[in-house]
Amino acid sequence: MLEVSYTLRGCRGAQHHRIPKRRLLQELGDQKIPFKGPSNQGFQQLWDSSYSGLVLRRACSLPAELHCRVQAALLTLRKKGCLLRDLVRVRDRDVFTSVSRALLGEPGHTYRYLDTRLFAIPWHSEDTEFKGQNCCDPGLRAACKALWELNSFFCLDVSQLKEGDRLAQCAKVVQETETKASDEADVESKHSEDSRNSEVGDSESRQSEEGDTESKHSEEWDVESKHSDEGCPASKREGEWETASKHSSEEGESSHGKAIDSGLEPSEGKYPTLAVKTADLPPIGSRGELHVAHLKHSRSDYHIEAKGEPESCSEHSPPRGFTRSAKFNVTLLNYMDPAATSHLKEEPYYGMGKMAVGWHHDENLISHSPVAVYSYSCHDNKGESGEGSSEKASWRIGLKVAWDIHTPGLMLPLQSGDCYYMRDNLNSTHQHCILAGDAARFSSTHRVAECSTGTLTYIQSRCQEALCNLHADPETGSHSLTTLRPATMQHCEEIHNEVEFEWLRQYWFQGQRYTRFCSWWSKPMEELEKDWKLMETMTMLFLAKVEEDDEEEEEGQVDESRRDMAETLLSALIDRHQQRQTWRDRCHSSLAQTLPPEEAPVDRPFWGVDDPGMPLPFDLADIINRVESLLWRM
């Protein structure tokens, strides 16, 4: 019997978890923790009792028209080269993600994970002020808009699903699995509470968490409870939800068709508009009935109705409605072809199979906000889904309760076009992994990103805060500082570092990937760089004032405010110098050198020693020595 149980969900940071992870694996030894798939007895009960925040929407319950546009959009984005592997930072080391990805979302939004800030390609929705901006070609704009339509569908649908619908979906999964043979059906779990001992597995496939990090083939590396530096203050958690106007009571007739016809090619700029309105969203029935109706075409009378009916489902009283709608502001697109991947790590705890993405919590989200995922598997470059092929192993999502080796894991197969939602606190209390199938797969993962410090508007306002302390003479153009108070200067220097390291260097570290196919960020980044250069001037003036006072001050008369100024300046310079060196090393690392020129990191901003346009040198070591020496004399 396994006697060890870890419940460290509240512990933050990967460093805190390395020793417990090793101990957990050592305690397991040659055993595996049980898990249940749809073919296992007790699967539905386990889902209901321990994974109730997971909701599955089968492909047949979404409009075929929406499937067509979304899947064609994903293929277009891949064809244009928008989906690229990220060079992320894990435990002070750079590693490539195993999946290729791109971020789409609200204009000016970013999403930060694993010390990497992704910059969103705008949705190009019709109701945005950026509608007429020619930042990319019509094909890309149309593809982005199709994903915005999917996002609009998810925003309302994720909140309208009720308990009865989830159980009905669960029952259908069980029924479908019982009627077809699959590789997952061979994985048996013990079916009684007394058989919590796991099956003996291949011990060679298990690795320590340190070993997981070394492998370079998992996206988020079992980073348990890892939180972004952009944590969500409590005051920001309110107001992120809005009330949906009403639930429709109409019931649609089944008309599900194949999501993508065999001859469909993603045609640039030819995605008909699908208006998703509150009144048009799918009404969700109780007692096992799932209805999708009245998604109407905004420019015609096109009308899509679909209904999936599980053949058997336990009786439930009509569930209470859940009327708050999520405001997904970004979607992280992922693409992976297992056939083109040299190595996939084995899932170490349960023996679930090969992992495309390791165990993780999704980062940088508003607390308790849902996540909605659209999954699309295709077996060739033309987007053929091959749904009828039983020879292809399906992709699956695995879930586990974080740091709990007694609750069995859950494994759910995904058909092409399926969607799933992680609601309530599932993402924070549980972890999930993605288990690779045989076919190439896209996913669109819609999130409520915590953006209090992650939007263009935010960083522009921060720049204005800092530059308020810089006065420009209208006649001569010369600059001077408005105040020399240490607290003000510290605030300005913190903003200076934030602009350089959280925005400029993050953006250029990803090379020319944004400007190659979408120029939306080009102008804003140029403006940020201009503001940053003015902050370099502020630092120069701050330094000059500290050193000037040192020359004028009589011996023995130490001004405490000047000491505070020097200490404030020194702290900012040391941080800046160290971070610049880290980014330089990352830009010139062996991994970075393997990327093609258009994707390779750019060490920017960078300037030579004698650059007359820069007020201070790039290398700050000499200035740091001067300030340290000054403090020693005080």
N, C-alpha and C positions, 0 to 999 in steps of 0.2 A: 504494500500500500504506500502511495506517495504521501509523505507526511509534511512536506514543506509547502507553504503557500506564501507568496509575496503580494502584498497590497500596497505598492508604492506609487499609486497613481498621482498623488499630489507632489511628488518629488520632481524638480525641474532640472533639466540639463543632462546631457549624455554622460558627463563625468560621474554623476552620482549613481549611474546604473551599471557601470561596467562590472564591478565586483558582484552585485546581485545577479546579473545575467550569467556570469560564469558559474556562480553557485547553483543557479537554477538548472543549467545544463548538466553540471556535475551530479546534482541530485537525481536528474532523470536517468543518467547513465545510459544503458542500452534500451531504455523504454521510450515509448512515445505517448503523448497525451492523446486521449480519444478525441475523435471529431465525428460529426454526423453530416452526411449528405442526404439528398432526397430519397435515396434507396434504403436508408437505414430506419429501423424502427425508432420512434421517439423523435424524429427530426422536427415535426411540426410542433411538438410540445417544447422542445429545446428552443426553437425559434421564438415561440410565444413567451417563454419564461425568461430567457436570458438575452435575446437579441430583438426585442420588440421594436426598437428604433429603426430596424431595417425594413424597408418596403420595396417590393419588386413590382414593376410594371412590365408585363410581357409586351413584346413588339406589336402583337395584334391589337392592343388597346390604344395605340397611337395612330393618328391618321396616316394613311399611306402617302398622301401628298407631302406631309411634313417629313416623313422618312426620306422621300426622294430628294427633297431640297437639302436636307442636312447631310445626307451621305454624299451627294454630289459636291457639296461645299467642302467636306473633309478631303475628298479626292483632289479638288482644285487646289486647296491649300498645300497639300503634299506635292502636287505637280509643280507648283510655283516655288518650291524650296523654302516654304515658311516654317516647316517643322524641323527643328534642329536639336541635337543633344546639348545639354547644358553642362558646362564645366563648373561644378559646385564645390563648396568647401565643407568637408566633413572631418571633424576632429583634427583641425589644422592641416588637412591634406586636401589637395585638389583631386577630384574624381569626376569622370564622365557619368551622366545618367545613362541608364540602359535604354531609356525611351527618348524619342525625339518629340519636341513639344513647341507650342507657341501659346501666347496669352492673348485672349481677346477680352474686351470689356468696355466699361464706360470710358469716354475720352479722358485722358490724363490720369487714369488709374494705374497702379502698379501692384504686383503681388510678390511678396518676399518669402523665400524658403531657402533653407540651408545656406545662409549668408549670400544669397543671390537675389537680386531684384530684377524681376521681369517687367517689361514695359508693354502695356496693353496696346494692341492694334485696335482702334475704335470699332464699335459695332457697326457703324454706318446705318443706324436705324433712322427711320423717316422723321422721328420727332426730336432729333438732336440738332443743335445749332451748327454742328460741323457737317451738315448734310451736303452742302455744296463745295466742300473743300476737296480739291483734286490731289489727294495724297497718295493714291494708288489707282491701279487700272480698274475698269468696270467689273472685270471678272472677280477680282479680289473683294471689291466692295460688295458685290452680290453675295459672295460666299460668306462674308462677315455678317451680312444682314440675315442670311438664312439661320445662322447660329444665334443671332439675336432673337429670331422668332422662336427657336427652341427654348431659349432662355425665358422668354415671356410665358411660354407654355408652362415651364417648370415653376416659375414664380408663384403661380396660382395653384397649380395642380398638387404640388408637394404639401400644401397646407390643407387641401380638401380631402385627401385620403383619410379614411377612418379605420378603426380597429377591425371592423368586419371585412373591409376590403383587403387588408393585409392578410387576414386569415384565409380569405378566399384565394388570394394569390398563392399563399403557401400550399393550400390543398391542391391547387392546380399543378404546382411544381412537382409535388409528390406523385400525382397521377401520371403526369407526362413521363417522369423518370421510370416509373414502374412498367411502362409500355414500350420502352426502347432500351436496347443494350448500349452501355457506355462504359468507358474505362473507370468512371467514378463508381460504378456499381460494384466493382471488385473490392473497394475499400470498405471493410467492415469495422464497425465499432461495437463495443460491448453495450448491451441494451438494459442493464439493470444498475441500480445505484450501488450495488455491492461490487460491481466490476469496473471501478474507476481506474484500476491499473491499466496502463496503456500497453499496446502490443509492442513486441520486440521488433525493432527496425534495424536498418542498416546503420550501424554506428559511425561508419566512415563518412556518411553524408552530413553529420552534425558538425557545426563549427561554433566556436565561441563568438561572442559579439565582436570581439576584436578581429577575429577572422572574417566576419561579415564585412567589416570596413575595408579590409585589405582586398576583398574580391573585386571591387570596382564594377560589379554588374547588378547592383540593386539601387533603386532610386533613393529611398530615404533610410535605408540601412538599419532597420529595427531601431530607429531613434525614438525611444520610449519617452513620452511626455515632453518632447522637445518643443519649446515655444520660441517664437520669433522675438527679437528684441523690440518689435513694435507691438508690445502687449496691449490688450484692450483695457483701458481704464473703465471702472464701473460706470462712470457717467456716460460713457459712449455706448453702453450696451442697450440702453433704452432708445426708443425712437427708430430702431432699425427695422421695424415691422409696421406694416400697414394693414388695415382691415379690408378684406376682400368685400366687394359691394354686395354680392349675393351668390347663392348657389342655384344653378338652373335645375329645374325639375323634369326637364324633358328627357325621354329615353330614346336612344338611337337604335337603329337596326344594324345588324352586323354587315359590314362591307369591306372587311380587311382584304387587301391585296398584297402582292409581293412588293417589298419595299423599293427595290430597284430592279427594273426590268433588265433582262439580259443584255439589251443593246444600249443601255443608258450610258452616255458619256457626259462628264461635267462640262457643260457649255458655258463659256464665259459670259457673264452679264445676263443670263437667261434664267433667273430664278423668279417665278411669279410670286407676288406678295401674298403672305398669309397673315391676315390681321388676327391677333389673339386678344380677345376681349373677355372681361370678367363674365359677361352673360353668355359668351360662346364656349366657356370652358366645360370640360366633361363633367356632368353630374355623376356623383358616385353613389351607387345604390347600396343598400344593406343586404344582409342575409346572402352574401356570396355573389351578388350580381355586380358586375363592373360595366359601366356604360361610358362610352366616349361619344359625344355628339356635339353638333353645332359648332364645329370649327369652320368658320366661313371665310371664303375668299373675299378680300375687301374690294376687288375690282370686277367681280362677276358674281353669279349666283351659285358658284361652286359650293357644294355641301358634302361634307365627309361625315359619315357615321360609322362607328365600329363598336362591337361589344364582344368581350371575352367572357364565357360562362363556364366556370368550373363545374364539373359534373357532380361533385359531391363536396359539401362543406357543412361543418357543424352549425347548428342553429345559434344565432346570437340575437339579443335584443337590439333594436336600432341604436347604433352608437351615437354619442353626442358629437356634434360638429366641431371642427377645429378651423376657425375662420381667419386666423392671421396669415397673411401671405408673405413669403420670403422675398427679399429684394436682392437677388443674386446680381452682383456688380461685375464679376469677371467669370470667365471659363478658361480653365487650363486644358488645352488640347494635347493629347498624347497619341503617339503612333509607335508601334513596335512590330517587327516581323521576326518571329522566333527563328525562322530558317536562316536569317542573316546575322544571327547573334551566336558568337562562338561558344559562349558558356552561360548557362543560367544556374543560379544557385538552388540547391534543394532546400525546401522548407524544413527547418531543423527541429521543430517541436512536435509536430503532428504527423509528419510524413505525407503532406498533402500533394507533393509533387514539385515541379520546377516553378520557381517564382520569377515573374517579370518585374515585380515591385515588391520589396521586402515589407515586413511588418512596420506599420507607422500610424501615427495620427496625422491628419491634415493640419498644416500649420497656419498661423496668422489669420484665423477666422474670428468673427464675432462669437462670443461665448454662446453655446447652445444653438447656434444657427445650423440649419440643415445643409447637406451637400446633395446635389442631384447629378447623376452620372448617366450619360447615354453611351452605349457600347455598340460598336459596329465592327463585325469581322468580315473580311473579304479575302478571297482565295486567289485573286489575280489582280494585275495592274488596272484592269478595266472596272474593278469594283464589284465583280461577281461575288455574291454572298455565299453561294454554295450551301444554302440552308438544308438542302435535302441529302447532303452527303453525310452518312453516318460514320464514314471512315476517319473523318477529321475530329480530333479531340477538341472539346469546347474550352473556351476560356472560363475561368471561375473566379469568384471572389471568396476569400477566406476571412473569417472574423474570429476574434478571441477576446475574452475579457482581459484587460491589461493586468499582467502580473498575477494571474490566477491559473494554477495548473490543475484545479479540480473541476472547473466547469468545462465540459467538452467544447471544442471549437465547432464552428459552423462553416460548411462549404456549399456554395450555391453556384451551379452552372449558369452561364449566360449565353443565350442565343443572340444572333445578330439582330440588332434593333431593340434589344431589351434595355430598360432603364431601371435604376435602383436609387432609392433615397436613403440617406442616413440622417435620421431626424432626432430631435430632442438632444440628449447629451451623449448619444452613441459614439460620436467621434472622440469625445474626451475621456470616456470611461472604457472604451473598447479600442482595439487596433484592427486594422484590416490589411490584407495583402492581396496582390493580384497574381493568380496562378495562370501560367501561359498555356494556351491551346496550340494547335498546329497552324492555324491561319494567322495572317497579319491582322492587326486590330487597331482601330481608332477608339479613343474615348474622349468625350467632352464632359469635363467635371466642373459643374457650376457651383460657385461659392459666394458666400457673403464675406468678402475679405475685410479684415480690420484695416481701415484706410485712414485713421486719424493722422498718421504721419506718412502716408503713402500715396498722396495725390499731387499732381502738378500745382494745383491751387495752394495746397499746404506749403510746399517748399518755396513757392513764389512769395507767399506772405512772410515766410521766415526771412527771406532775403531782404524784404522791405524793412522788417524789424531791425536787422543789423545795419542796413545802409542809412537808417535814420540818424545814426551816430556819425555819419560822414558828411561834412559840409564842403560844397564846391563853391569857390569864389566865382561869381558870375562874370567878372571882368577878366581875371587872369586864368581861371580854370584850375587854380591850385586847390589842393585838398587840405582839410584840417579836421580834427576830431572834435565833436560837439562836447563830449564829456570824457574824463579819464577815470571815472569811478571804477574800481576793480570789478564790482558786480556787473556793471554794464559791459565792461570789456570782456569779462568771462563769457557772458551771454553771446556777444558778437563772435568770439573765437569758437565757441561751440557750434554756432550756425555755420561758420566758415568751414569747419571740419565736416559737418553734416552734408553740406552741398558738395564738397569735393569727394567724399568717400562713399556716401550713400546714394549719390545721384550721378555725378560726372564720371567717376571711375567705374561704377557699376555699369553704366550705359556703354562706355567705350570698351570695357572688358569683353563685351559680347560682340565686338567687331562691327562689321558693316551690316549685320543681319537685319537691322531695322530699316536703314536707308535703302537697302537693295530692293525691297518690295513695298515699303510704305514710308513716306517721308513725314508723317504726322509729327513725330518727335523732333525733327531736325531743328526747326526754328526755336522751340522752347529750350532745347539744350544749348543752342547758341546764346540765348539770352541768359540762361543760368551761368554759362561760362563767363560772360561779361560781368555779371554780378559778383561771381567768385573772384575775378581779377581785381575788382574794386575792394573786396575784402582783403586781398593781399596788400593793397595800398594801406588799408586800415592797420594791418599788422605792422607794416613798415613804420607808420607814424607812431604807433604804440611803442615799438622798440626804440625809435629815435628819442621819444620823450623820456623813457626810462634811463637811457644812457646819457642823455643831456643833463638830467638832474643829478646823475652820479658825478659828473665833472664839476658841477657848480656847488654841490653840497660841501659844507665845511666838515672837516674831520670831527667825528664824535657826535654829530647831530644827525641821527638816523631817523628819517621820516617813516613811520610805520605804514602809512598809506602807500608810500613808494615801494616798500618791501612787498606789500600785498600785490601791487601792480606787477612787480618783477616775478613773483611766484605764480601769479595767474598766467603771465606770458610764457614762462618756462614750461608749465604744465601743458599748455596748448601746443607749444612748439615740439615738445618731446612726443606727444601723441601723434602729431602730424608727420613728423619725421619717421617714426616707426611704421605708421600705416602706409606712407609712400613707399618705403622699402618693401613692405609685404606685397603691395600691389605690383611693384616692379618685378619682384621674384615670380609672382603668379603669371604675369604677362610673358615672361621669358622661360617658363618652366618647360620641361621636356614634353609634357602633355599638350601644352598650348602650341608648341611647335609642330604638332602633328596635324593641326587644323589647316584647311586651305586658306589662302590669303584673305578672302572675303569674310571668313568666319573667325580668323585669328584675333586674339585680344589686342587692343591698341592701348599702349601706355600713354594715356592722355588724361589730364594735361601734363606735358613734359616740355622742358626748355633747357637750353644750354647755359653754361656759366656766364657767358658774356651777352646774353639776350637783353638788349636795351629796352625792350617793351615790358619787361617784368620787374617789379619793384624789389623783389627778394629772390635769392637763389632757390633752385629746386632742392638741393641738399642743404639741410638746416643745421648740420653738425657744428659748423663754426659759430653760428649765431647762438646755439644752445650753450656752447662753451663760454661764450662771452657773458651771457646772462647768469650762468652758474657762478662764474668768477665774480660778477657784480654782487651776487647774493652773499658770497663768502666774505666780501669786504664790508658788508653792512653790519 
